[in-house]
Amino acid sequence: MTNLIPIPYTFREDQVVSVLLLGCFFLSAYVLSRSRNYLIQLGHDFLFHRERASIFSDTTGGDMRHLLLLAGQTCVLLGMFLFFCFSSAQPVLLSVQPSWQWVGIYAGICAGYVCVKWLLYFFLGWIFFDKETTERWMEASSSLLYYLGFALFLSILFIVYFNLRLEFMVIIGAILFLSLKILAFYKWLKLFCSNLYGSLFLILYFCAVEIIPCLMVYRGLVELNDYLIINY
């Protein structure tokens, strides 16, 4: 009797991963076919910092639904990316729960994080800034989230179908994270800072609102993984 050699787990052979990627592809195609010009306008306004009221005031109901779909897609893709990184670093995770549960847990945490950040932005804007400035920052922050989803989709395709190692996943994640924060800080400088003295306080404020919460979420995910491995 011949000994059966188990086939090692790979992301591209995971049906959950394939279904999610296919769903994200069709969702992106659907949104781009209907709101492509609107998304291009958001990116143009972000980079060139046009002095005008928020474009959100001109959105239609269809555009807002499409943007919410893109935000949800970004959270799902973030969940997939975290699943790839953590399961590559700790393969035992795959024996604790199926992949769809891990992706769901991570995506839910990312969605909660995004919602809390948006509420925090509204609260801080209500205290320190006028309504127009707050709306323009919310628009800029949302634009980064939408475009992050497209960048994550392409990155995940490379990770899955080129079977990238953990080191390359970390490099991709670091590049996306740094690019996101640099662009966010650029927008903060344009919106909230008019002199060098104010920029020193802005850096501290930016770290407290943008950098530290990310580190706290990462630490919480590590603790969650350890807890589930020990108890399940």
Phi, psi and chi 1 to 4 in degrees:
 res  aa     phi    psi   chi1   chi2   chi3   chi4
   1 MET       -  127.2 -177.5  176.1  178.5      -
   2 THR   -79.7  145.3   57.9      -      -      -
   3 ASN   -81.1  132.1  -66.1  -34.2      -      -
   4 LEU   -84.3  128.3  -62.7  177.6      -      -
   5 ILE   -98.1  117.1  -59.1  176.2      -      -
   6 PRO   -64.1  141.5   23.6  -32.9      -      -
   7 ILE   -78.2  126.5  -59.4  175.3      -      -
   8 PRO   -64.0  146.9   22.9  -32.7      -      -
   9 TYR   -70.2  134.4  172.7   84.7      -      -
  10 THR  -133.6  149.1   56.5      -      -      -
  11 PHE   -63.2  -37.2  -62.4  127.3      -      -
  12 ARG   -71.7  -15.1   61.4 -174.8  171.7 -171.5
  13 GLU   -98.2    1.5  -66.4  177.6   -5.7      -
  14 ASP   -82.5  120.3 -168.4  -42.8      -      -
  15 GLN   -64.6  -34.8  -65.9 -177.7   -4.8      -
  16 VAL   -62.1  -45.4  173.4      -      -      -
  17 VAL   -61.6  -44.2  172.9      -      -      -
  18 SER   -63.7  -43.0  -60.6      -      -      -
  19 VAL   -65.0  -43.1  169.2      -      -      -
  20 LEU   -64.4  -42.0  -72.2  175.1      -      -
  21 LEU   -64.8  -41.4  -74.3  175.9      -      -
  22 LEU   -65.1  -41.8 -169.7   62.0      -      -
  23 GLY   -62.8  -42.1      -      -      -      -
  24 CYS   -64.8  -36.7  -70.8      -      -      -
  25 PHE   -62.7  -48.7  171.4   77.5      -      -
  26 PHE   -67.2  -36.1  -76.0  116.7      -      -
  27 LEU   -65.5  -43.5  178.3   60.6      -      -
  28 SER   -62.6  -42.9  -62.2      -      -      -
  29 ALA   -63.1  -40.2      -      -      -      -
  30 TYR   -63.9  -46.9  169.4   77.4      -      -
  31 VAL   -67.0  -43.2  172.6      -      -      -
  32 LEU   -64.8  -32.6  -71.7  174.4      -      -
  33 SER   -69.2  -21.1   67.2      -      -      -
  34 ARG  -112.7  -27.5  -74.4  162.5  171.9   77.5
  35 SER  -129.8   28.9  -61.5      -      -      -
  36 ARG   -61.9  -47.1  179.5  178.1   63.7 -104.9
  37 ASN   -63.4  -35.9  -67.4  -26.2      -      -
  38 TYR   -66.3  -41.2 -177.7   75.2      -      -
  39 LEU   -67.2  -38.6  -72.8  169.2      -      -
  40 ILE   -63.5  -39.8  -67.3  173.9      -      -
  41 GLN   -63.8  -39.9 -174.3   64.5   45.0      -
  42 LEU   -60.3  -45.8  -77.7  176.0      -      -
  43 GLY   -64.7  -40.6      -      -      -      -
  44 HIS   -63.4  -45.2 -178.1  -89.0      -      -
  45 ASP   -66.5  -33.8  -67.6  -18.0      -      -
  46 PHE   -64.9  -48.0 -178.9   94.8      -      -
  47 LEU   -71.0  -39.4  -67.9  175.8      -      -
  48 PHE   -98.4   -3.1  -66.3   98.6      -      -
  49 HIS    50.3   63.6 -171.0   65.0      -      -
  50 ARG   -70.5  136.0  -66.4  179.4   59.0 -174.8
  51 GLU   -84.4   92.1  -65.3  -68.5  -20.8      -
  52 ARG  -159.9  174.2   55.1  151.6 -176.5   78.7
  53 ALA   -67.9  164.0      -      -      -      -
  54 SER   -62.0  139.2  172.0      -      -      -
  55 ILE   -68.7  -17.3 -162.2  172.8      -      -
  56 PHE   -59.5  -29.2  -78.8  169.6      -      -
  57 SER   -68.1  -18.4   59.4      -      -      -
  58 ASP  -103.1    5.4  -60.2  -34.8      -      -
  59 THR   -76.1  150.2   56.8      -      -      -
  60 THR   -95.5  169.4   63.6      -      -      -
  61 GLY   -60.8  -37.1      -      -      -      -
  62 GLY   -64.7  -42.6      -      -      -      -
  63 ASP   -61.4  -43.3  -73.1  -32.0      -      -
  64 MET   -64.5  -38.4  -72.1  -55.4  -59.6      -
  65 ARG   -64.1  -40.4  -72.8 -166.4  -64.0  -90.0
  66 HIS   -65.3  -39.5  -63.1  156.4      -      -
  67 LEU   -66.7  -38.8  -63.8 -178.3      -      -
  68 LEU   -65.1  -36.5  -71.0  175.3      -      -
  69 LEU   -63.2  -41.9  -72.9  174.4      -      -
  70 LEU   -65.6  -38.7  -74.7 -178.4      -      -
  71 ALA   -63.3  -43.7      -      -      -      -
  72 GLY   -63.1  -39.7      -      -      -      -
  73 GLN   -62.3  -40.4  175.9 -178.6  -87.9      -
  74 THR   -60.9  -40.9  -58.8      -      -      -
  75 CYS   -63.7  -41.3  -66.6      -      -      -
  76 VAL   -63.8  -43.6  171.9      -      -      -
  77 LEU   -66.6  -36.4  -69.7  169.7      -      -
  78 LEU   -62.2  -41.1  -80.1  170.2      -      -
  79 GLY   -61.6  -41.0      -      -      -      -
  80 MET   -65.1  -43.1  -67.7  178.4   64.9      -
  81 PHE   -63.0  -43.4 -173.0   83.5      -      -
  82 LEU   -63.9  -39.0  -69.5  171.5      -      -
  83 PHE   -61.4  -43.4  165.8   68.1      -      -
  84 PHE   -60.6  -45.8  -65.4  157.4      -      -
  85 CYS   -67.2  -49.0  -68.0      -      -      -
  86 PHE   -69.2  -39.7  -75.8  126.0      -      -
  87 SER   -70.5  -28.0   62.0      -      -      -
  88 SER   -73.0  -36.4  -62.4      -      -      -
  89 ALA   -76.5  -34.1      -      -      -      -
  90 GLN  -131.6   83.5  -63.6  175.9  -67.8      -
  91 PRO   -58.2  -20.1  -23.7   34.0      -      -
  92 VAL   -62.8  -20.5   68.6      -      -      -
  93 LEU   -58.9  -32.5  -68.7  175.8      -      -
  94 LEU   -69.2  -22.6  -64.0  171.2      -      -
  95 SER   -90.7  -10.3   62.3      -      -      -
  96 VAL   -84.1  -49.7  175.3      -      -      -
  97 GLN  -142.1  154.2  -66.3 -173.8   19.5      -
  98 PRO   -66.4  160.9   21.1  -31.6      -      -
  99 SER   -61.0  -36.5   58.0      -      -      -
 100 TRP   -65.6  -31.1   67.1  -91.9      -      -
 101 GLN   -70.7  -40.4  -69.8 -172.7    5.0      -
 102 TRP   -63.1  -46.3  -75.5  115.8      -      -
 103 VAL   -61.3  -40.9  174.0      -      -      -
 104 GLY   -63.9  -42.3      -      -      -      -
 105 ILE   -62.7  -49.6  -69.6  172.0      -      -
 106 TYR   -65.9  -40.9  -64.8  145.8      -      -
 107 ALA   -65.0  -39.2      -      -      -      -
 108 GLY   -63.7  -41.4      -      -      -      -
 109 ILE   -64.2  -41.9  -67.9  174.4      -      -
 110 CYS   -64.1  -40.9  -68.6      -      -      -
 111 ALA   -63.8  -41.5      -      -      -      -
 112 GLY   -63.1  -39.9      -      -      -      -
 113 TYR   -62.7  -43.4  172.4   74.4      -      -
 114 VAL   -64.1  -43.4  169.6      -      -      -
 115 CYS   -63.3  -43.2  -68.8      -      -      -
 116 VAL   -63.6  -40.1  170.1      -      -      -
 117 LYS   -64.3  -41.5  -82.0 -167.2   66.3  174.9
 118 TRP   -64.0  -41.0  -81.7  -10.2      -      -
 119 LEU   -64.1  -38.8  -69.3  175.3      -      -
 120 LEU   -64.2  -42.2  179.2   62.1      -      -
 121 TYR   -60.5  -44.4  -69.5  151.7      -      -
 122 PHE   -60.9  -43.0  -85.5  120.3      -      -
 123 PHE   -65.7  -47.2  178.1   70.3      -      -
 124 LEU   -66.5  -38.1  -66.0  176.0      -      -
 125 GLY   -65.7  -37.5      -      -      -      -
 126 TRP   -64.3  -32.7  175.3   65.7      -      -
 127 ILE   -82.8  -46.5  -66.6  177.6      -      -
 128 PHE  -104.3  -22.7  -63.4  108.4      -      -
 129 PHE  -129.2  170.0  -52.2  107.3      -      -
 130 ASP   -82.5  168.9   58.3   86.3      -      -
 131 LYS   -63.3  -40.6 -179.8 -179.2  178.2 -179.4
 132 GLU   -65.4  -44.3  179.4 -179.4  -15.9      -
 133 THR   -63.5  -41.1  -58.0      -      -      -
 134 THR   -62.7  -42.5  -57.8      -      -      -
 135 GLU   -64.5  -38.2  -71.8 -178.5   -9.6      -
 136 ARG   -68.1  -35.8  -68.6  171.0   64.2 -171.0
 137 TRP   -69.8  -39.7  166.2 -117.1      -      -
 138 MET   -61.6  -39.7  -68.0  -60.3  -59.4      -
 139 GLU   -62.7  -45.2  173.6 -168.3  -44.9      -
 140 ALA   -64.9  -43.2      -      -      -      -
 141 SER   -63.4  -40.9  176.6      -      -      -
 142 SER   -65.9  -38.8  -59.4      -      -      -
 143 SER   -60.3  -41.9  -59.0      -      -      -
 144 LEU   -61.1  -39.4  -71.3  176.0      -      -
 145 LEU   -64.9  -42.8 -175.7   66.5      -      -
 146 TYR   -64.0  -47.1  -51.8  143.6      -      -
 147 TYR   -71.2  -28.7  -79.3   97.1      -      -
 148 LEU   -60.4  -37.2  174.4   63.0      -      -
 149 GLY   -60.3  -43.3      -      -      -      -
 150 PHE   -65.6  -40.8  -65.5  120.8      -      -
 151 ALA   -65.4  -40.2      -      -      -      -
 152 LEU   -64.4  -39.3  -83.1  171.1      -      -
 153 PHE   -59.9  -47.2 -179.3   72.9      -      -
 154 LEU   -64.7  -40.1  -64.5  176.4      -      -
 155 SER   -64.3  -41.6  -58.9      -      -      -
 156 ILE   -67.2  -35.3  -71.6  174.9      -      -
 157 LEU   -59.7  -43.3  -73.5  179.1      -      -
 158 PHE   -63.9  -43.5  -85.9   98.1      -      -
 159 ILE   -62.5  -43.9  -69.2  172.8      -      -
 160 VAL   -72.5  -51.1  171.6      -      -      -
 161 TYR   -91.6  -10.4  -65.9  106.0      -      -
 162 PHE  -107.6    3.1  -72.4   91.0      -      -
 163 ASN    50.9   53.9 -162.2   25.5      -      -
 164 LEU   -70.0  147.6  -62.6 -175.7      -      -
 165 ARG   -78.9  168.8  -60.9 -165.0  -55.7  -89.7
 166 LEU   -58.4  -38.2  176.5   61.6      -      -
 167 GLU   -58.2  -41.4  -67.0   82.6   -0.9      -
 168 PHE   -71.6  -34.2  -68.3  103.2      -      -
 169 MET   -62.0  -43.0  -63.0 -177.3 -158.2      -
 170 VAL   -63.8  -40.1  173.0      -      -      -
 171 ILE   -63.8  -45.1  -68.2  173.4      -      -
 172 ILE   -61.3  -45.4  -68.5  173.4      -      -
 173 GLY   -61.7  -40.9      -      -      -      -
 174 ALA   -65.4  -40.6      -      -      -      -
 175 ILE   -63.7  -45.3  -68.5  173.7      -      -
 176 LEU   -64.0  -43.0  -68.8  176.3      -      -
 177 PHE   -63.8  -48.3  178.8   79.9      -      -
 178 LEU   -64.9  -40.5  -68.8  175.1      -      -
 179 SER   -62.4  -42.3  -60.1      -      -      -
 180 LEU   -62.4  -45.7 -172.4   70.1      -      -
 181 LYS   -72.6  -34.0  -63.8  -51.3  175.9 -175.6
 182 ILE   -65.3  -43.4  -71.3  172.7      -      -
 183 LEU   -65.1  -39.9  -71.7  171.3      -      -
 184 ALA   -63.9  -41.9      -      -      -      -
 185 PHE   -66.5  -37.1 -173.4   66.2      -      -
 186 TYR   -58.3  -43.1  157.8   78.6      -      -
 187 LYS   -69.7  -37.0 -160.1   62.9  178.8 -179.9
 188 TRP   -59.4  -44.0  -84.1   45.0      -      -
 189 LEU   -61.9  -40.6  -71.4  174.9      -      -
 190 LYS   -67.5  -37.4  -71.0  -70.5 -173.8  178.4
 191 LEU   -88.1  -40.3  -73.1  173.1      -      -
 192 PHE  -114.1   -6.1  -53.6  130.0      -      -
 193 CYS  -125.8  130.2 -175.9      -      -      -
 194 SER  -120.4   -3.9   58.0      -      -      -
 195 ASN  -151.4  166.5   54.8   66.0      -      -
 196 LEU   -66.2  -37.7 -179.8   61.3      -      -
 197 TYR   -61.0  -43.3  178.8   74.5      -      -
 198 GLY   -68.8  -27.4      -      -      -      -
 199 SER   -67.0  -29.1   65.1      -      -      -
 200 LEU   -64.9  -42.4  -62.3  177.4      -      -
 201 PHE   -70.5  -33.2  -68.0   97.5      -      -
 202 LEU   -64.6  -37.0 -173.4   63.1      -      -
 203 ILE   -63.2  -45.1  -68.0  174.0      -      -
 204 LEU   -64.1  -41.8  -63.3  176.4      -      -
 205 TYR   -64.7  -40.8 -172.6   66.9      -      -
 206 PHE   -64.0  -44.0 -178.8   82.5      -      -
 207 CYS   -62.6  -39.7  -68.5      -      -      -
 208 ALA   -68.7  -32.8      -      -      -      -
 209 VAL   -95.0  -33.4  175.4      -      -      -
 210 GLU  -105.2  -41.8  -65.8  -71.2  -23.4      -
 211 ILE   -88.7  -53.0  -55.2  -60.8      -      -
 212 ILE   -59.6  -44.2  -66.0  178.6      -      -
 213 PRO   -58.8  -36.4  -26.9   36.5      -      -
 214 CYS   -63.1  -42.8  -68.7      -      -      -
 215 LEU   -65.2  -37.2  -62.3  177.7      -      -
 216 MET   -66.1  -41.1  -66.6  173.3   62.1      -
 217 VAL   -64.5  -42.7  169.8      -      -      -
 218 TYR   -60.6  -45.3  169.1   75.0      -      -
 219 ARG   -63.4  -39.0 -174.2   59.5 -170.4  172.6
 220 GLY   -64.1  -37.8      -      -      -      -
 221 LEU   -65.5  -40.2  -70.3  172.5      -      -
 222 VAL   -61.9  -44.4  172.1      -      -      -
 223 GLU   -65.1  -38.2  -65.1  -68.2  -21.5      -
 224 LEU   -63.7  -43.1  175.6   63.5      -      -
 225 ASN   -60.7  -45.5  -68.9  -19.5      -      -
 226 ASP   -63.1  -39.8  -67.4  -20.8      -      -
 227 TYR   -64.1  -45.3  172.8   81.5      -      -
 228 LEU   -67.5  -36.3  -67.2  176.2      -      -
 229 ILE   -65.2  -41.4  -71.1  173.9      -      -
 230 ILE   -71.5  -38.9  -67.0  173.2      -      -
 231 ASN   -93.9  -17.6  -68.0  -85.0      -      -
 232 TYR  -124.6      -  -65.1   94.9      -      -
